[in-house]
Amino acid sequence: MSGKVAVMPNLSRCQKCDGTWYAAHVRSKHENLVTKELSAKSITHYLPLIEKLKKWSDRRVLLKEPLFPGYIFVNIPYEKRLPVLETRGVVQLVGSNGTPWPIPSEEIESIHKALLSNLKYDPYPYLNVGKEVCVMRGPLQGCQGILVEKNKKHRLVLSIHLIGQSIGVEINATDIKPL
């Protein structure tokens, strides 16, 4: 199902932050609670959402759900990770041996750009293989991803590699070039 944007409105402010992007793994269905708690602590965070049409026997409702269930992105200096880890609902920062791994800001910005564009998007299986491309023009100019085909249309798969999550965005094949 295609989605519409519902994101943290001041993500562009984060480009000036001293911090680094990390993925916080959160308890199932706790994304909104964690978002409120992080806001109360003035911790910069990003929870990309997708609108989904849910059907019940008597009605249909358009709900906003996390694009990447179980994850919220935080922009913090490494040494300020404790307040995030102490937040109710946060399980851990994604990494290994207790050390969180940073997410390149370009990956977060690519997802953000895709959600702000009026292009159709939906969650997409994470891919390790495929042709990497760069978008040369249009609302996703400068984004890099993997080109795939779905229903005879070209799609650009944008990924957050650390958490193995991706979204697929419809794109005009003439707007891209191989890397």
N, CA, C and O of each residue as an XYZ file, in Angstrom:
716
protein
N       0.843     -1.170      0.000
C       0.000      0.000      0.000
C       0.886      1.229      0.000
O       1.872      1.276      0.736
N       0.565      2.206     -0.792
C       1.359      3.423     -0.881
C       1.121      4.295      0.331
O       0.057      4.240      0.947
N       2.109      5.099      0.673
C       1.998      5.916      1.868
C       2.119      7.389      1.599
O       2.483      7.816      0.503
N       1.810      8.154      2.607
C       1.994      9.593      2.587
C       2.894      9.952      3.750
O       3.096      9.158      4.669
N       3.425     11.146      3.697
C       4.403     11.559      4.690
C       3.742     11.950      6.013
O       2.688     12.586      6.041
N       4.365     11.568      7.061
C       4.006     12.007      8.407
C       5.284     11.873      9.223
O       5.542     10.833      9.829
N       6.075     12.932      9.231
C       7.405     12.844      9.818
C       7.664     14.002     10.763
O       6.898     14.964     10.824
N       8.749     13.891     11.490
C       9.176     14.969     12.359
C       9.399     16.213     11.512
O      10.197     16.162     10.576
N       8.728     17.336     11.798
C       8.788     18.497     10.926
C      10.124     19.211     10.875
O      10.382     19.932      9.911
N      10.986     19.045     11.867
C      12.229     19.807     11.881
C      13.454     18.957     11.610
O      14.510     19.192     12.197
N      13.334     17.972     10.730
C      14.484     17.137     10.412
C      15.619     17.962      9.824
O      16.786     17.665     10.077
N      15.302     18.997      9.041
C      16.360     19.805      8.433
C      17.235     20.460      9.500
O      18.411     20.728      9.252
N      16.677     20.721     10.687
C      17.446     21.276     11.787
C      18.560     20.323     12.204
O      19.618     20.750     12.668
N      18.311     19.042     12.035
C      19.257     18.032     12.488
C      20.554     18.051     11.700
O      21.585     17.585     12.186
N      20.512     18.580     10.504
C      21.722     18.623      9.697
C      22.766     19.518     10.364
O      23.953     19.420     10.054
N      22.330     20.394     11.283
C      23.232     21.275     11.997
C      23.596     20.716     13.365
O      24.408     21.307     14.077
N      23.008     19.587     13.740
C      23.253     19.002     15.061
C      24.684     18.505     15.166
O      25.321     18.160     14.171
N      25.171     18.478     16.402
C      26.504     17.935     16.660
C      26.497     16.421     16.706
O      27.552     15.789     16.669
N      25.316     15.840     16.787
C      25.193     14.407     16.986
C      25.331     13.596     15.714
O      25.559     14.112     14.620
N      25.181     12.302     15.919
C      25.230     11.313     14.855
C      23.910     10.560     14.898
O      23.302     10.435     15.962
N      23.463     10.063     13.765
C      22.236      9.283     13.718
C      22.503      7.858     14.183
O      23.474      7.223     13.771
N      21.616      7.365     15.055
C      21.638      5.985     15.521
C      20.215      5.435     15.431
O      19.246      6.192     15.483
N      20.101      4.134     15.297
C      18.789      3.480     15.315
C      18.541      2.950     16.713
O      19.337      2.183     17.254
N      17.427      3.369     17.290
C      17.023      2.847     18.593
C      16.009      1.737     18.349
O      14.959      1.968     17.750
N      16.324      0.536     18.813
C      15.378     -0.574     18.729
C      14.425     -0.418     19.900
O      14.858     -0.324     21.048
N      13.115     -0.389     19.612
C      12.120     -0.175     20.668
C      11.190     -1.376     20.777
O      11.072     -2.171     19.845
N      10.534     -1.496     21.922
C       9.587     -2.580     22.135
C       8.475     -2.497     21.104
O       8.148     -1.417     20.612
N       7.906     -3.633     20.786
C       6.825     -3.708     19.813
C       5.679     -2.773     20.195
O       5.238     -2.751     21.344
N       5.210     -2.010     19.226
C       4.075     -1.075     19.380
C       4.357      0.065     20.365
O       3.417      0.682     20.865
N       5.629      0.358     20.652
C       5.979      1.424     21.593
C       6.588      2.654     20.904
O       7.098      3.549     21.577
N       6.538      2.701     19.578
C       7.188      3.797     18.858
C       6.641      5.173     19.266
O       7.414      6.104     19.493
N       5.313      5.301     19.359
C       4.727      6.603     19.707
C       5.048      7.002     21.144
O       5.307      8.175     21.415
N       5.034      6.053     22.055
C       5.387      6.336     23.442
C       6.835      6.813     23.529
O       7.129      7.802     24.201
N       7.728      6.114     22.853
C       9.146      6.495     22.877
C       9.325      7.877     22.260
O      10.117      8.676     22.759
N       8.605      8.170     21.188
C       8.684      9.483     20.548
C       8.308     10.584     21.532
O       8.994     11.602     21.615
N       7.222     10.387     22.280
C       6.793     11.384     23.275
C       7.841     11.550     24.372
O       8.133     12.668     24.797
N       8.400     10.440     24.821
C       9.404     10.501     25.884
C      10.678     11.208     25.396
O      11.269     12.000     26.131
N      11.095     10.923     24.164
C      12.287     11.581     23.622
C      12.044     13.079     23.453
O      12.936     13.887     23.714
N      10.839     13.453     23.017
C      10.499     14.878     22.895
C      10.570     15.563     24.251
O      11.091     16.672     24.365
N      10.048     14.904     25.276
C      10.075     15.477     26.624
C      11.510     15.682     27.102
O      11.777     16.593     27.886
N      12.430     14.848     26.639
C      13.841     14.965     27.018
C      14.620     15.869     26.055
O      15.832     16.031     26.193
N      13.916     16.455     25.081
C      14.542     17.314     24.052
C      15.628     16.580     23.275
O      16.664     17.156     22.943
N      15.384     15.312     22.991
C      16.310     14.517     22.188
C      15.789     14.499     20.757
O      14.637     14.141     20.512
N      16.639     14.883     19.820
C      16.249     14.920     18.421
C      16.042     13.503     17.919
O      16.906     12.642     18.080
N      14.890     13.271     17.313
C      14.539     11.930     16.846
C      13.734     12.021     15.558
O      13.261     13.090     15.172
N      13.590     10.874     14.904
C      12.877     10.807     13.640
C      12.147      9.476     13.569
O      12.759      8.411     13.652
N      10.833      9.549     13.413
C      10.000      8.356     13.270
C       9.242      8.486     11.952
O       8.189      9.122     11.914
N       9.757      7.893     10.865
C       9.017      7.963      9.601
C       7.753      7.115      9.696
O       7.778      5.982     10.174
N       6.655      7.688      9.231
C       5.358      7.022      9.290
C       4.797      6.805      7.897
O       5.178      7.488      6.946
N       3.889      5.845      7.788
C       3.183      5.575      6.541
C       1.700      5.470      6.875
O       1.321      4.916      7.907
N       0.871      6.007      5.990
C      -0.569      5.898      6.175
C      -1.042      4.601      5.547
O      -0.731      4.306      4.393
N      -1.801      3.826      6.320
C      -2.335      2.559      5.831
C      -3.831      2.527      6.053
O      -4.334      2.949      7.095
N      -4.533      2.018      5.055
C      -5.976      1.866      5.159
C      -6.267      0.544      5.847
O      -5.909     -0.519      5.341
N      -6.917      0.613      7.003
C      -7.290     -0.583      7.752
C      -8.787     -0.807      7.581
O      -9.582      0.129      7.661
N      -9.154     -2.053      7.346
C     -10.558     -2.395      7.135
C     -11.079     -3.215      8.300
O     -10.478     -4.214      8.695
N     -12.192     -2.781      8.837
C     -12.924     -3.550      9.823
C     -14.269     -3.912      9.195
O     -14.587     -3.440      8.103
N     -15.044     -4.725      9.858
C     -16.307     -5.184      9.282
C     -17.282     -4.029      9.057
O     -18.111     -4.090      8.150
N     -17.190     -2.973      9.878
C     -18.157     -1.880      9.768
C     -17.588     -0.577      9.208
O     -18.353      0.350      8.943
N     -16.272     -0.479      9.020
C     -15.696      0.780      8.545
C     -14.257      0.595      8.052
O     -13.641     -0.458      8.211
N     -13.761      1.671      7.448
C     -12.375      1.743      7.010
C     -11.757      2.984      7.641
O     -12.384      4.042      7.703
N     -10.525      2.840      8.106
C      -9.848      3.939      8.780
C      -8.432      4.061      8.223
O      -7.745      3.063      8.006
N      -8.011      5.310      7.996
C      -6.648      5.579      7.552
C      -5.794      5.817      8.797
O      -5.988      6.808      9.501
N      -4.844      4.908      9.071
C      -3.996      4.988     10.254
C      -2.557      5.297      9.858
O      -2.092      4.896      8.792
N      -1.861      6.018     10.736
C      -0.435      6.266     10.548
C       0.319      5.249     11.380
O       0.114      5.139     12.589
N       1.200      4.500     10.713
C       1.994      3.472     11.377
C       3.467      3.703     11.067
O       3.798      4.330     10.061
N       4.357      3.200     11.925
C       5.792      3.343     11.641
C       6.162      2.669     10.322
O       5.732      1.550     10.042
N       6.954      3.357      9.525
C       7.435      2.801      8.270
C       8.378      1.632      8.551
O       8.376      0.640      7.822
N       9.185      1.749      9.609
C      10.094      0.692     10.026
C       9.715      0.283     11.455
O      10.295      0.792     12.413
N       8.755     -0.625     11.606
C       8.297     -0.990     12.957
C       9.447     -1.451     13.845
O      10.310     -2.227     13.434
N       9.428     -0.946     15.079
C      10.441     -1.342     16.048
C      11.674     -0.458     16.079
O      12.608     -0.733     16.833
N      11.697      0.613     15.267
C      12.878      1.473     15.217
C      12.497      2.945     15.218
O      11.525      3.356     14.584
N      13.277      3.720     15.938
C      13.213      5.177     15.915
C      14.657      5.642     15.744
O      15.571      5.044     16.312
N      14.864      6.685     14.979
C      16.204      7.200     14.747
C      16.446      8.385     15.667
O      15.593      9.264     15.794
N      17.598      8.409     16.304
C      17.957      9.500     17.208
C      19.248     10.145     16.732
O      20.146      9.471     16.226
N      19.329     11.465     16.901
C      20.520     12.210     16.519
C      21.138     12.747     17.798
O      20.667     13.730     18.370
N      22.208     12.082     18.238
C      22.843     12.419     19.511
C      24.352     12.281     19.392
O      24.844     11.528     18.551
N      25.091     13.005     20.230
C      26.514     12.701     20.342
C      26.666     11.342     21.027
O      25.844     10.984     21.871
N      27.673     10.608     20.688
C      27.888      9.268     21.233
C      27.856      9.258     22.756
O      27.262      8.369     23.366
N      28.491     10.240     23.359
C      28.588     10.248     24.819
C      27.263     10.601     25.513
O      27.172     10.509     26.738
N      26.248     10.998     24.759
C      24.933     11.346     25.347
C      23.893     10.262     25.071
O      22.701     10.560     24.986
N      24.323      9.025     24.931
C      23.390      7.942     24.600
C      22.604      7.433     25.801
O      21.551      6.822     25.621
N      23.081      7.665     27.017
C      22.423      7.135     28.207
C      20.968      7.603     28.353
O      20.110      6.772     28.649
N      20.646      8.896     28.161
C      19.243      9.304     28.267
C      18.325      8.572     27.277
O      17.157      8.329     27.579
N      18.848      8.226     26.108
C      18.050      7.465     25.134
C      17.830      6.055     25.672
O      16.710      5.546     25.649
N      18.891      5.431     26.152
C      18.795      4.061     26.651
C      17.905      3.954     27.892
O      17.330      2.897     28.153
N      17.792      5.043     28.654
C      16.941      5.054     29.848
C      15.483      5.382     29.525
O      14.633      5.366     30.415
N      15.197      5.672     28.283
C      13.835      6.011     27.877
C      12.962      4.768     27.900
O      13.336      3.719     27.374
N      11.790      4.899     28.517
C      10.854      3.778     28.607
C      10.483      3.308     27.208
O      10.063      4.111     26.375
N      10.635      2.023     26.947
C      10.304      1.439     25.657
C      11.505      1.194     24.758
O      11.410      0.420     23.805
N      12.642      1.844     25.043
C      13.849      1.630     24.234
C      14.534      0.353     24.724
O      14.785      0.191     25.918
N      14.831     -0.543     23.795
C      15.516     -1.792     24.121
C      17.022     -1.591     24.075
O      17.736     -1.944     25.014
N      17.501     -1.017     22.966
C      18.936     -0.793     22.787
C      19.155      0.093     21.581
O      18.243      0.313     20.784
N      20.375      0.604     21.450
C      20.805      1.254     20.222
C      21.421      0.153     19.372
O      22.203     -0.656     19.872
N      21.077      0.118     18.104
C      21.512     -0.968     17.235
C      23.019     -0.896     17.013
O      23.555      0.152     16.654
N      23.689     -2.014     17.228
C      25.135     -2.111     17.074
C      25.589     -3.489     17.502
O      24.852     -4.465     17.359
N      26.798     -3.572     18.025
C      27.282     -4.858     18.524
C      28.162     -4.638     19.741
O      28.808     -3.599     19.881
N      28.177     -5.630     20.618
C      28.978     -5.586     21.842
C      28.737     -4.321     22.662
O      29.661     -3.786     23.274
N      27.487     -3.845     22.670
C      27.143     -2.666     23.451
C      27.548     -1.348     22.826
O      27.329     -0.294     23.423
N      28.129     -1.379     21.646
C      28.541     -0.156     20.958
C      27.585      0.123     19.804
O      27.485     -0.685     18.880
N      26.875      1.264     19.840
C      25.958      1.575     18.733
C      26.732      1.935     17.465
O      27.790      2.562     17.515
N      26.174      1.521     16.338
C      26.779      1.851     15.054
C      26.057      3.056     14.470
O      24.827      3.095     14.465
N      26.803      4.036     13.979
C      26.171      5.214     13.399
C      25.536      4.896     12.037
O      25.969      3.994     11.320
N      24.511      5.660     11.718
C      23.854      5.565     10.409
C      24.293      6.789      9.612
O      24.185      7.909     10.111
N      24.779      6.610      8.399
C      25.152      7.781      7.591
C      23.951      8.721      7.424
O      22.845      8.279      7.111
N      24.178     10.003      7.633
C      23.082     10.975      7.543
C      22.442     10.967      6.156
O      21.269     11.313      6.012
N      23.209     10.575      5.131
C      22.655     10.522      3.770
C      21.515      9.499      3.679
O      20.558      9.703      2.932
N      21.615      8.415      4.426
C      20.554      7.403      4.400
C      19.274      7.949      5.029
O      18.183      7.745      4.498
N      19.407      8.640      6.156
C      18.239      9.244      6.811
C      17.646     10.317      5.899
O      16.429     10.380      5.724
N      18.493     11.154      5.323
C      18.023     12.230      4.451
C      17.343     11.681      3.205
O      16.371     12.272      2.737
N      17.821     10.572      2.652
C      17.186      9.973      1.472
C      15.777      9.499      1.795
O      14.851      9.726      1.016
N      15.608      8.841      2.937
C      14.276      8.398      3.351
C      13.382      9.614      3.558
O      12.235      9.625      3.113
N      13.899     10.635      4.229
C      13.125     11.852      4.499
C      12.689     12.525      3.192
O      11.533     12.926      3.056
N      13.609     12.647      2.239
C      13.271     13.245      0.943
C      12.172     12.465      0.238
O      11.242     13.048     -0.320
N      12.285     11.151      0.268
C      11.290     10.304     -0.390
C       9.914     10.505      0.235
O       8.911     10.562     -0.477
N       9.858     10.611      1.562
C       8.574     10.788      2.229
C       7.984     12.167      1.980
O       6.763     12.317      1.929
N       8.833     13.176      1.825
C       8.350     14.532      1.560
C       7.897     14.719      0.117
O       7.073     15.589     -0.165
N       8.424     13.914     -0.791
C       8.012     14.012     -2.187
C       6.588     13.483     -2.303
O       6.084     12.834     -1.387
N       5.959     13.754     -3.402
C       4.608     13.233     -3.620
C       4.644     11.914     -4.382
O       3.636     11.503     -4.957
N       5.793     11.251     -4.393
C       5.918      9.977     -5.069
C       5.304      8.879     -4.208
O       5.276      8.982     -2.982
N       4.815      7.833     -4.855
C       4.269      6.698     -4.116
C       5.421      5.918     -3.500
O       6.469      5.747     -4.122
N       5.221      5.453     -2.290
C       6.245      4.642     -1.632
C       5.580      3.612     -0.736
O       4.420      3.753     -0.348
N       6.330      2.586     -0.422
C       5.871      1.568      0.507
C       7.091      0.832      1.056
O       8.164      0.896      0.456
N       6.948      0.131      2.192
C       8.093     -0.641      2.701
C       8.530     -1.651      1.651
O       7.712     -2.164      0.888
N       9.794     -1.922      1.622
C      10.332     -2.790      0.590
C      11.339     -3.730      1.227
O      12.075     -3.322      2.126
N      11.390     -4.971      0.785
C      12.375     -5.889      1.370
C      13.787     -5.356      1.172
O      14.119     -4.847      0.101
N      14.609     -5.471      2.193
C      15.984     -5.009      2.117
C      16.753     -5.866      1.121
O      16.621     -7.090      1.123
N      17.556     -5.228      0.269
C      18.304     -5.945     -0.763
C      19.803     -5.746     -0.565
O      20.250     -4.623     -0.332
N      20.568     -6.799     -0.654
C      22.021     -6.687     -0.629
C      22.601     -6.646     -2.033
O      23.730     -6.196     -2.229
N      21.839     -7.109     -3.001
C      22.341     -7.156     -4.362
C      21.463     -6.286     -5.251
O      20.344     -5.935     -4.878
N      21.971     -5.945     -6.412
C      21.230     -5.128     -7.357
C      22.093     -3.975     -7.827
O      23.193     -3.748     -7.325
N      21.579     -3.272     -8.778
C      22.322     -2.168     -9.364
C      22.127     -0.894     -8.551
O      21.001     -0.429     -8.372
N      23.231     -0.332     -8.060
C      23.144      0.926     -7.333
C      23.077      2.071     -8.328
O      23.790      2.096     -9.331
N      22.189      3.030     -8.018
C      21.985      4.173     -8.903
C      21.939      5.457     -8.090
O      21.764      5.440     -6.872
N      22.100      6.562     -8.789
C      21.995      7.891     -8.203
C      20.930      8.654     -8.982
O      20.889      8.576    -10.210
N      20.075      9.384     -8.288
C      19.024     10.169     -8.934
C      19.611     11.503     -9.368
O      20.190     12.226     -8.558
N      19.461     11.825    -10.646
C      20.070     13.026    -11.217
C      19.143     14.244    -11.204
O      19.623     15.377    -11.183
N      17.820     14.028    -11.217
C      16.876     15.151    -11.225
C      15.563     14.708    -10.587
O      15.311     13.519    -10.393
N      14.754     15.681    -10.273
C      13.477     15.389     -9.643
C      13.553     15.573     -8.133
O      14.582     16.007     -7.614
N      12.477     15.247     -7.424
C      12.436     15.489     -5.980
C      13.434     14.664     -5.171
O      13.727     15.002     -4.024
N      13.955     13.591     -5.755
C      14.925     12.745     -5.042
C      16.360     12.971     -5.520
O      17.238     12.140     -5.287
N      16.588     14.097     -6.188
C      17.920     14.383     -6.721
C      18.985     14.222     -5.637
O      18.851     14.748     -4.532
N      20.049     13.481     -5.976
C      21.155     13.253     -5.057
C      21.017     11.993     -4.217
O      21.988     11.561     -3.595
N      19.831     11.396     -4.186
C      19.640     10.162     -3.411
C      20.267      8.986     -4.148
O      20.276      8.939     -5.378
N      20.786      8.048     -3.383
C      21.353      6.834     -3.957
C      20.582      5.638     -3.445
O      20.171      5.600     -2.285
N      20.388      4.672     -4.305
C      19.668      3.473     -3.907
C      19.861      2.379     -4.928
O      20.760      2.446     -5.766
N      19.012      1.369     -4.852
C      19.081      0.226     -5.758
C      17.875      0.271     -6.675
O      16.747      0.456     -6.217
N      18.107      0.103     -7.960
C      17.028      0.116     -8.931
C      16.450     -1.288     -9.075
O      17.181     -2.255     -9.289
N      15.134     -1.383     -8.955
C      14.430     -2.653     -9.142
C      13.196     -2.389     -9.996
O      12.857     -1.240    -10.282
N      12.535     -3.461    -10.394
C      11.312     -3.327    -11.171
C      10.187     -4.007    -10.414
O      10.352     -5.109     -9.892
N       9.029     -3.333    -10.358
C       7.855     -3.876     -9.682
C       6.638     -3.514    -10.515
O       6.408     -2.342    -10.813
N       5.866     -4.514    -10.887
C       4.672     -4.295    -11.715
C       4.981     -3.490    -12.969
O       4.229     -2.589    -13.342
N       6.088     -3.822    -13.613
C       6.539     -3.195    -14.855
C       6.856     -1.706    -14.694
O       6.891     -0.970    -15.680
N       7.085     -1.264    -13.467
C       7.492      0.116    -13.207
C       8.816      0.079    -12.462
O       9.090     -0.845    -11.696
N       9.635      1.103    -12.700
C      10.920      1.187    -12.008
C      10.714      1.752    -10.615
O       9.907      2.657    -10.399
N      11.465      1.194     -9.674
C      11.414      1.655     -8.292
C      12.847      1.825     -7.792
O      13.745      1.063     -8.149
N      13.032      2.836     -6.967
C      14.307      3.073     -6.316
C      14.158      2.590     -4.888
O      13.276      3.049     -4.162
N      15.013      1.668     -4.480
C      14.978      1.150     -3.121
C      15.978      1.943     -2.292
O      17.179      1.919     -2.563
N      15.466      2.656     -1.265
C      16.285      3.436     -0.351
C      16.386      2.664      0.947
O      15.379      2.180      1.465
N      17.593      2.544      1.478
C      17.821      1.636      2.606
C      18.481      2.308      3.788
O      19.262      3.249      3.648
N      18.141      1.793      4.966
C      18.894      2.059      6.187
C      19.626      0.738      6.434
O      19.056     -0.194      7.000
N      20.884      0.661      6.010
C      21.629     -0.593      6.008
C      21.767     -1.212      7.387
O      21.667     -2.431      7.527
N      21.994     -0.398      8.402
C      22.251     -0.925      9.737
C      21.101     -1.768     10.273
O      21.332     -2.782     10.932
N      19.859     -1.358      9.996
C      18.718     -2.104     10.525
C      18.090     -3.026      9.489
O      17.103     -3.702      9.778
N      18.656     -3.059      8.283
C      18.145     -3.960      7.251
C      16.719     -3.635      6.849
O      15.906     -4.541      6.666
N      16.403     -2.346      6.708
C      15.063     -1.910      6.327
C      15.183     -1.012      5.099
O      16.164     -0.286      4.936
N      14.154     -1.076      4.231
C      14.169     -0.297      2.997
C      12.769      0.159      2.646
O      11.780     -0.369      3.155
N      12.698      1.155      1.761
C      11.434      1.523      1.143
C      11.669      1.561     -0.360
O      12.783      1.815     -0.817
N      10.608      1.305     -1.127
C      10.678      1.394     -2.574
C       9.853      2.586     -3.039
O       8.702      2.745     -2.632
N      10.442      3.426     -3.893
C       9.788      4.633     -4.387
C       9.698      4.536     -5.900
O      10.689      4.236     -6.565
N       8.493      4.792     -6.458
C       8.366      4.813     -7.915
C       9.224      5.932     -8.468
O       9.268      7.031     -7.915
N       9.910      5.641     -9.573
C      10.817      6.635    -10.145
C      10.862      6.460    -11.659
O      10.666      5.361    -12.176
N      11.120      7.548    -12.350
C      11.283      7.541    -13.788
C      12.722      7.109    -14.071
O      13.662      7.732    -13.579
N      12.897      6.062    -14.849
C      14.222      5.512    -15.117
C      15.131      6.511    -15.834
O      16.352      6.362    -15.788
N      14.574      7.516    -16.489
C      15.408      8.499    -17.167
C      16.019      9.507    -16.186
O      16.882     10.295    -16.574
N      15.587      9.489    -14.932
C      16.099     10.418    -13.933
C      17.290      9.859    -13.156
O      17.785     10.516    -12.240
N      17.753      8.669    -13.501
C      18.817      8.033    -12.718
C      20.024      7.710    -13.572
O      19.939      7.656    -14.799
N      21.151      7.497    -12.909
C      22.362      7.024    -13.602
C      23.017      5.990    -12.708
O      22.923      6.085    -11.485
N      23.678      5.007    -13.295
C      24.366      3.994    -12.490
C      25.552      4.583    -11.753
O      26.172      5.539    -12.220
N      25.866      4.010    -10.602
C      27.053      4.450     -9.834
C      28.276      3.681    -10.280
O      29.369      3.903     -9.758
